[in-house]
């Protein structure tokens, strides 16, 4: 799986929200933003792990569903040729 493109967050928006909600003034170099970054890294790793588990489960489910060689729902079974416009 390719590495996900990091999503940038608007530091000033975060500073404004914290000030409005908690009456605390943060600066862009505040240590609180290091915690935000660490939290983001943990979330990204967790999402990657969950994504991998879902892919494995989907693959296993598809493999179980498509086991019979003649299972029409999985693209198996006889192939029907269509006639061309001349009827030949």
Secondary structure, DSSP 4 states (H G I P E B T S, - for coil): -PPPPPPP--HHHHHHHHHHHH-----TT-THHHHHHHHHHHHHHHHHHHHHHHHHHHHHHHHHHT-STT-GGGT-S---PPP-TT--
